[in-house]
Structures are given as structure tokens and as C-alpha cells.
């Protein structure tokens, strides 16, 4: 069979394009055997499905990643731990930059009082250090911005998934109140929907925690002890 990577709608064999959205359809291969799994180098980060070749997951359309799937989520495995470390490094570099800028300004005010053979070497040393910090600071900021975008994107995806599930639960509650469905049917459906909602809300909470670890400038709550909160506000 073939499936649409956008709508996840199954189509008959021979169809090339989705009748709903027009996307190119992907044929689903048989899952690899245990022997083949050892040579698998690609996996879907969302479905955790292994692939021998290809660029996109045939179930959800996600870009395939090199390696093998981990039992931990992306938020636990990479972002939560690394975001905290990178945020601390970003704030440390920022604090050092601000201190160097302050010293160079103060040195400038002392030019008429202090001889140049004392002042100039200090001024040059601080300027060179400041120039060396700039690319390091920018590199860390780029990594943090990438994490912010990824976490925000995952949250948006989860929130979009939640809406139809919550709507379906509300519709079943309405039907049950009106007496249109039996209690066992309602309880069974409610239990399944609640489980799906809880799973997504748990993932949303993790990504919110990741965003909270970002510096305040990037929408997080981390502020350096040596700096005022206003300095890091957007």
C-alpha cells in the first residue's frame, strides 16, 4: 500500500499522488528482519521506525536521521541537558564581554592621567580578548536559537495534535450527557482519549522546561547573577 506523508491517508497500489492534498505518495516497505536491523543506519525520530534507505519516514513524513533510535526522547537525550550547559556558557561569555567593555571605557577616561606605556598594553589586551569572545558567543547563541526553534516547533506540532483529540472528547461527553451513548462506550472512549491527551501534555511540559532554560533574551528565564534582568530582556 501507499500512504500520504502529509495526511497519513492510505491509498491503493498504483496511486502516485494524494487525492486530498496532492502530495507525492510513498510506498511502505516491509519492516527489516532482525539480521537486517544490525545494518540499519536510518530511523524516524518521531515514529522510531528503522529504514534501510530513503530520506523521509513513510508513516509521518519526518526527515530520517542517521544512527539508531534511542529509548529516551529528544528532549531528555539532548536538549534539556545541553540547553542548560549552553545557557550557562552564553551568560558567562556575556558577563565577561560586558566587564571587558566597561574596563575599556574606563581606560579611555584615564588617558590624560595615566601614561600610554601603561594604558595602551592593557587597552590592547582587553580589546583582543573582547574580539576573541565575540565569535564564541555567537556560536553558542546560534546553537541555543536552534534548540529554541526545534522546541517551539515540537510544541506547535503537539498542540495541533491535541486540538482534534480534545474536540473528540468533548463530543463524546456531549453525547453521553444527552443519553445517546451507553456508559461503557463513553468510559472506554474517554479512557483512550485521556491517555492520548496526557501523553502529549507530558511532552509539552518537557519542551516548556527546555525553553525555560534558555537565557531571557531568547524567551527563557535564565539570568546571570551578575547582570540585571533588564539587560537580557528582548
Residue pairs with C-beta under 8 A, 6 or more apart in sequence:
1 10
1 11
1 12
1 13
1 27
1 28
2 10
2 11
2 12
2 13
2 15
2 25
2 26
2 27
2 28
3 9
3 10
3 11
3 25
3 26
3 28
3 58
3 59
4 11
4 18
4 20
4 21
4 23
4 25
4 26
5 23
5 24
5 26
5 56
5 57
5 58
5 60
5 61
6 18
6 21
6 23
6 61
7 18
7 20
7 21
7 23
8 59
8 60
9 18
9 20
11 18
11 19
11 25
15 25
16 24
16 25
17 23
17 24
17 25
18 24
18 25
26 56
26 58
26 61
27 58
28 58
28 59
29 51
29 52
29 58
31 49
31 50
32 40
32 50
32 52
36 52
37 50
39 52
40 50
40 51
40 52
40 68
41 52
41 66
41 67
42 50
42 51
42 52
42 53
42 54
42 64
42 65
42 66
43 49
43 50
43 51
43 64
43 65
43 67
43 68
43 69
44 51
44 57
44 59
44 60
44 62
44 64
44 65
44 69
45 62
45 65
45 69
45 74
46 57
46 60
46 62
47 57
47 59
47 60
47 62
48 69
49 57
49 58
49 59
50 68
50 69
51 57
51 58
51 64
54 64
55 63
55 64
56 62
56 63
56 64
57 63
57 64
70 77
73 203
73 206
74 154
75 151
75 154
75 203
75 206
75 207
75 209
75 210
76 206
79 147
79 150
79 151
79 210
80 206
80 209
80 210
80 213
82 147
83 144
83 147
83 210
83 213
83 214
84 213
86 140
86 143
86 144
86 147
87 144
87 213
87 214
87 215
87 220
87 222
88 222
89 140
90 137
90 140
90 141
90 144
90 215
91 215
91 222
91 223
91 224
91 227
92 224
93 133
93 136
93 137
93 140
94 137
94 215
94 224
94 227
94 232
95 224
95 226
95 227
96 133
97 130
97 133
97 134
97 137
98 227
98 231
100 126
100 129
100 130
100 133
101 130
103 126
104 123
104 126
104 127
104 130
107 119
107 122
107 123
107 126
108 123
110 119
111 119
141 218
144 214
144 215
144 218
145 218
147 210
147 214
148 211
148 214
148 218
148 219
151 207
151 210
151 211
152 207
152 211
154 203
154 207
155 204
155 207
155 208
155 211
158 200
158 203
158 204
158 207
159 204
161 200
162 197
162 200
162 201
162 204
165 193
165 196
165 197
165 200
166 197
168 193
169 189
169 190
169 193
169 194
169 197
172 181
172 186
172 189
172 190
172 193
173 186
173 190
175 181
175 186
176 183
176 186
211 219
211 220
212 220
212 221
212 222
213 220
213 221
213 222
214 220
214 221
214 222
215 222
215 223
215 232
216 222
216 223
216 229
216 232
216 233
216 234
217 232
217 233
217 234
219 234
223 229
223 232
224 232
